[in-house]
Amino acid sequence: MPGFFFSHNNMTELNGKEDCKLAEGKAHKKKQKAFGADLKSYLKCMVPHIESGIKTSNTRNVMLSAEEVIQWSQSLEKLLASQSGQGIFREFLKSEFSEENIEFWLACEDYKKSKPDHLHGKAERIYEEFVQSDAIKQINIDYQMREATAKKAQDPTHSSFDEAQKTVYVLMERDSYPRFLKSKSYLNLLNQLQTNTSK
């Protein structure tokens, strides 16, 4: 009667494949907790030494303080005025699959500071990436505003995207921002900083 013979190496290979499948299964389960883990790793990069006072990986080497993080809760404007705030809010929006809002808002801020001879290229890129009806990161604006923005983008000025940017800002302010302030990511960061301050 024919039998199957596996060399030791083949068995090891099979076991290795089984281990991979198990690991993949575990990884899939972990994806449900992905936001927490992603934010944790993001904060570790952004804030390398939590215990010794939070530092952002910014060229100016800014210390992230409890006061600054508390200020973020005063208005979306104050949150977006902070480089660290932008990064942490962006991670939160990623967890809600709406990071295109902050990316569009930041692209508009950059656009407004552009030299006149760069406006055309940047307007085209912003329109293609965020505004056109089949854009990869399409923002949530109505048909009329989409059409009006398209016209303005064809003959760009520094204010071409102002209306659309304002709409997206209000959307974040009314919708995502209040949820961000109640989120574990924000509250845990604030709690960590307040704990460090009181040590």
Disulfide bonds with the S-S distance in Angstrom:
none
